[in-house]
C-alpha cells in the first residue's frame, strides 16, 4: 500500500478546495446588472400607459363658424370629420340622401334676427342644418327640430329647402369646414367640393 505523507495530504486538500470552487463559482461583478435587464420589459407597459391619461383628440371635433350683422352674432355649431383616406362625396356622403352635414350631434344654426338665406326668409331663432347632396346640385335644409343627434332627421320639421351653388375646390380639403363669410354667406367645403349660399339681413343693417 502506498503511504500518504503529510505533504500529499495537503496537496489532496488543496485539490478538493479547487474542485469545489469550480462547481460553485462566486458571482462575477459584471453579473449585477442582470436583474435590471430582466426587469426592463416589465417596466415597458407602465411607460406605454402614461399617455392614456392624456385626453385623445376627438375624431370629429366641434367647431363654430360665425359672423355679425349690425353687431348681432349669427353662428353655426357643428362636428368636423376628417377624410382619413375615404371617398367622401358619393361614398361616405351618398348623393340623393339627406346628410347630417357634419358629425355626431346635429349641426345648429342660430340667428338673433331675421335673415334671408338665398331667396328665402328665415325668422330669428335656432335651427338644425341638413343638406341634400347631389353630383350637380345641392340643397340646404333648414329644420325647426333642435337638440337631436345628427341622424335623427324629421322632414316634417323642415322650414325650407334652399338651392346651393356647387363648385370644385382648388385643392383637397381634409377636414369638413363650414364658414360664414361676409359678402358671400354660408360656405361648406370637404374633399373636392365647395357649396355656398348667400346670407343677408332680412331688413336694413349689415
One Martini backbone bead per residue (centre of mass of N, CA, C, O) as a GRO file, in nm:
protein
  206
    1UNK     BB    1   0.099   0.035   0.020
    2UNK     BB    2   0.057   0.366  -0.016
    3UNK     BB    3   0.204   0.632   0.131
    4UNK     BB    4   0.079   0.907   0.318
    5UNK     BB    5   0.182   1.213   0.332
    6UNK     BB    6   0.163   1.528   0.449
    7UNK     BB    7   0.198   1.652   0.168
    8UNK     BB    8  -0.027   1.491   0.018
    9UNK     BB    9  -0.261   1.588   0.197
   10UNK     BB   10  -0.240   1.887   0.117
   11UNK     BB   11  -0.281   1.846  -0.185
   12UNK     BB   12  -0.564   1.718  -0.166
   13UNK     BB   13  -0.707   1.954  -0.023
   14UNK     BB   14  -0.656   2.163  -0.243
   15UNK     BB   15  -0.800   2.012  -0.471
   16UNK     BB   16  -1.083   2.012  -0.336
   17UNK     BB   17  -1.122   2.315  -0.325
   18UNK     BB   18  -1.099   2.366  -0.630
   19UNK     BB   19  -1.337   2.182  -0.710
   20UNK     BB   20  -1.561   2.338  -0.553
   21UNK     BB   21  -1.514   2.613  -0.692
   22UNK     BB   22  -1.598   2.518  -0.983
   23UNK     BB   23  -1.905   2.444  -0.901
   24UNK     BB   24  -1.913   2.731  -0.703
   25UNK     BB   25  -1.923   3.019  -0.815
   26UNK     BB   26  -1.879   3.339  -0.802
   27UNK     BB   27  -2.011   3.618  -0.867
   28UNK     BB   28  -1.982   3.833  -1.102
   29UNK     BB   29  -1.966   4.169  -1.116
   30UNK     BB   30  -2.121   4.187  -1.414
   31UNK     BB   31  -2.402   4.046  -1.299
   32UNK     BB   32  -2.574   4.273  -1.159
   33UNK     BB   33  -2.751   4.392  -1.408
   34UNK     BB   34  -2.950   4.158  -1.475
   35UNK     BB   35  -3.212   4.239  -1.321
   36UNK     BB   36  -3.256   4.503  -1.484
   37UNK     BB   37  -3.284   4.372  -1.762
   38UNK     BB   38  -3.535   4.194  -1.681
   39UNK     BB   39  -3.718   4.443  -1.578
   40UNK     BB   40  -3.767   4.624  -1.830
   41UNK     BB   41  -4.024   4.495  -1.965
   42UNK     BB   42  -4.213   4.553  -1.716
   43UNK     BB   43  -4.190   4.875  -1.755
   44UNK     BB   44  -4.320   4.929  -2.039
   45UNK     BB   45  -4.627   4.947  -1.984
   46UNK     BB   46  -4.604   5.201  -1.808
   47UNK     BB   47  -4.497   5.386  -2.034
   48UNK     BB   48  -4.752   5.339  -2.221
   49UNK     BB   49  -4.974   5.434  -2.007
   50UNK     BB   50  -4.928   5.740  -1.976
   51UNK     BB   51  -5.093   5.861  -2.228
   52UNK     BB   52  -5.386   5.773  -2.126
   53UNK     BB   53  -5.426   6.041  -1.948
   54UNK     BB   54  -5.454   6.175  -2.221
   55UNK     BB   55  -5.646   6.341  -2.415
   56UNK     BB   56  -5.806   6.270  -2.698
   57UNK     BB   57  -5.857   6.337  -3.014
   58UNK     BB   58  -6.122   6.389  -3.177
   59UNK     BB   59  -6.254   6.282  -3.476
   60UNK     BB   60  -6.502   6.521  -3.441
   61UNK     BB   61  -6.473   6.820  -3.382
   62UNK     BB   62  -6.586   7.104  -3.257
   63UNK     BB   63  -6.732   7.400  -3.413
   64UNK     BB   64  -6.730   7.760  -3.512
   65UNK     BB   65  -6.929   7.974  -3.708
   66UNK     BB   66  -6.908   8.338  -3.776
   67UNK     BB   67  -7.114   8.640  -3.776
   68UNK     BB   68  -7.210   8.993  -3.834
   69UNK     BB   69  -7.508   9.198  -3.782
   70UNK     BB   70  -7.506   9.479  -3.632
   71UNK     BB   71  -7.367   9.305  -3.379
   72UNK     BB   72  -7.501   9.032  -3.457
   73UNK     BB   73  -7.474   8.693  -3.383
   74UNK     BB   74  -7.396   8.444  -3.618
   75UNK     BB   75  -7.419   8.075  -3.600
   76UNK     BB   76  -7.226   7.761  -3.629
   77UNK     BB   77  -7.262   7.427  -3.497
   78UNK     BB   78  -7.009   7.162  -3.547
   79UNK     BB   79  -6.886   6.876  -3.692
   80UNK     BB   80  -6.531   6.762  -3.791
   81UNK     BB   81  -6.453   6.561  -4.016
   82UNK     BB   82  -6.242   6.333  -4.179
   83UNK     BB   83  -6.125   6.161  -4.439
   84UNK     BB   84  -5.902   5.928  -4.408
   85UNK     BB   85  -5.900   5.807  -4.721
   86UNK     BB   86  -6.185   5.865  -4.807
   87UNK     BB   87  -6.477   5.861  -4.976
   88UNK     BB   88  -6.715   6.106  -4.982
   89UNK     BB   89  -6.850   6.185  -5.241
   90UNK     BB   90  -7.061   5.914  -5.299
   91UNK     BB   91  -7.000   5.770  -5.019
   92UNK     BB   92  -7.016   5.871  -4.721
   93UNK     BB   93  -7.177   6.087  -4.904
   94UNK     BB   94  -7.460   6.045  -5.041
   95UNK     BB   95  -7.647   6.073  -5.307
   96UNK     BB   96  -7.986   6.166  -5.246
   97UNK     BB   97  -7.923   6.213  -4.929
   98UNK     BB   98  -7.961   6.304  -4.623
   99UNK     BB   99  -7.737   6.513  -4.441
  100UNK     BB  100  -7.600   6.618  -4.137
  101UNK     BB  101  -7.357   6.810  -4.174
  102UNK     BB  102  -7.127   6.625  -4.028
  103UNK     BB  103  -7.115   6.532  -3.675
  104UNK     BB  104  -7.311   6.387  -3.463
  105UNK     BB  105  -7.442   6.633  -3.361
  106UNK     BB  106  -7.630   6.859  -3.464
  107UNK     BB  107  -7.644   7.120  -3.680
  108UNK     BB  108  -7.628   7.459  -3.571
  109UNK     BB  109  -7.849   7.746  -3.616
  110UNK     BB  110  -7.799   8.096  -3.518
  111UNK     BB  111  -8.044   8.374  -3.505
  112UNK     BB  112  -8.136   8.702  -3.379
  113UNK     BB  113  -8.237   8.743  -3.679
  114UNK     BB  114  -8.359   8.812  -3.965
  115UNK     BB  115  -8.303   8.620  -4.266
  116UNK     BB  116  -8.150   8.571  -4.591
  117UNK     BB  117  -8.151   8.262  -4.767
  118UNK     BB  118  -8.111   8.355  -5.042
  119UNK     BB  119  -8.469   8.375  -5.106
  120UNK     BB  120  -8.513   8.308  -4.795
  121UNK     BB  121  -8.696   8.345  -4.513
  122UNK     BB  122  -8.545   8.354  -4.177
  123UNK     BB  123  -8.623   8.349  -3.875
  124UNK     BB  124  -8.557   8.399  -3.576
  125UNK     BB  125  -8.334   8.143  -3.436
  126UNK     BB  126  -8.326   7.784  -3.398
  127UNK     BB  127  -8.144   7.539  -3.597
  128UNK     BB  128  -8.118   7.280  -3.835
  129UNK     BB  129  -7.866   7.151  -4.053
  130UNK     BB  130  -7.906   7.028  -4.375
  131UNK     BB  131  -7.841   6.813  -4.661
  132UNK     BB  132  -7.869   6.763  -5.032
  133UNK     BB  133  -7.678   6.582  -5.218
  134UNK     BB  134  -7.516   6.626  -5.545
  135UNK     BB  135  -7.344   6.620  -5.834
  136UNK     BB  136  -7.488   6.919  -5.930
  137UNK     BB  137  -7.681   6.947  -5.665
  138UNK     BB  138  -7.784   7.144  -5.381
  139UNK     BB  139  -7.939   7.143  -5.047
  140UNK     BB  140  -8.065   7.343  -4.797
  141UNK     BB  141  -8.171   7.250  -4.465
  142UNK     BB  142  -8.421   7.397  -4.262
  143UNK     BB  143  -8.471   7.296  -3.924
  144UNK     BB  144  -8.677   7.305  -3.626
  145UNK     BB  145  -8.526   7.092  -3.500
  146UNK     BB  146  -8.361   7.042  -3.176
  147UNK     BB  147  -8.102   6.856  -2.996
  148UNK     BB  148  -8.022   6.632  -3.183
  149UNK     BB  149  -7.914   6.391  -3.353
  150UNK     BB  150  -7.802   6.400  -3.675
  151UNK     BB  151  -7.987   6.136  -3.771
  152UNK     BB  152  -8.258   6.283  -3.655
  153UNK     BB  153  -8.467   6.315  -3.910
  154UNK     BB  154  -8.749   6.552  -3.969
  155UNK     BB  155  -8.931   6.654  -4.239
  156UNK     BB  156  -9.174   6.795  -4.086
  157UNK     BB  157  -8.956   7.030  -3.976
  158UNK     BB  158  -8.930   7.186  -4.223
  159UNK     BB  159  -8.889   7.509  -4.343
  160UNK     BB  160  -8.659   7.469  -4.576
  161UNK     BB  161  -8.533   7.468  -4.921
  162UNK     BB  162  -8.202   7.549  -5.059
  163UNK     BB  163  -8.018   7.641  -5.301
  164UNK     BB  164  -7.683   7.558  -5.410
  165UNK     BB  165  -7.361   7.622  -5.481
  166UNK     BB  166  -7.138   7.441  -5.703
  167UNK     BB  167  -6.793   7.344  -5.648
  168UNK     BB  168  -6.446   7.328  -5.694
  169UNK     BB  169  -6.170   7.282  -5.542
  170UNK     BB  170  -5.830   7.357  -5.560
  171UNK     BB  171  -5.811   7.161  -5.305
  172UNK     BB  172  -5.802   6.939  -5.081
  173UNK     BB  173  -6.026   6.875  -4.797
  174UNK     BB  174  -5.984   6.708  -4.505
  175UNK     BB  175  -6.176   6.900  -4.333
  176UNK     BB  176  -6.467   6.982  -4.243
  177UNK     BB  177  -6.609   7.308  -4.355
  178UNK     BB  178  -6.750   7.597  -4.201
  179UNK     BB  179  -6.855   7.919  -4.330
  180UNK     BB  180  -6.887   8.275  -4.251
  181UNK     BB  181  -6.910   8.515  -4.518
  182UNK     BB  182  -6.885   8.820  -4.591
  183UNK     BB  183  -7.067   8.851  -4.898
  184UNK     BB  184  -7.133   8.525  -4.922
  185UNK     BB  185  -7.181   8.332  -4.660
  186UNK     BB  186  -7.244   8.003  -4.681
  187UNK     BB  187  -6.974   7.759  -4.635
  188UNK     BB  188  -6.882   7.438  -4.783
  189UNK     BB  189  -6.603   7.198  -4.719
  190UNK     BB  190  -6.502   6.890  -4.900
  191UNK     BB  191  -6.259   6.768  -5.044
  192UNK     BB  192  -6.379   6.879  -5.379
  193UNK     BB  193  -6.615   7.048  -5.230
  194UNK     BB  194  -6.820   7.351  -5.292
  195UNK     BB  195  -7.068   7.517  -5.096
  196UNK     BB  196  -7.324   7.784  -5.139
  197UNK     BB  197  -7.495   8.067  -4.962
  198UNK     BB  198  -7.659   8.343  -4.913
  199UNK     BB  199  -7.639   8.594  -4.641
  200UNK     BB  200  -7.890   8.824  -4.519
  201UNK     BB  201  -8.053   9.067  -4.412
  202UNK     BB  202  -8.394   9.128  -4.409
  203UNK     BB  203  -8.294   9.402  -4.322
  204UNK     BB  204  -8.142   9.656  -4.238
  205UNK     BB  205  -7.816   9.588  -4.204
  206UNK     BB  206  -7.443   9.470  -4.178
   0.00000   0.00000   0.00000
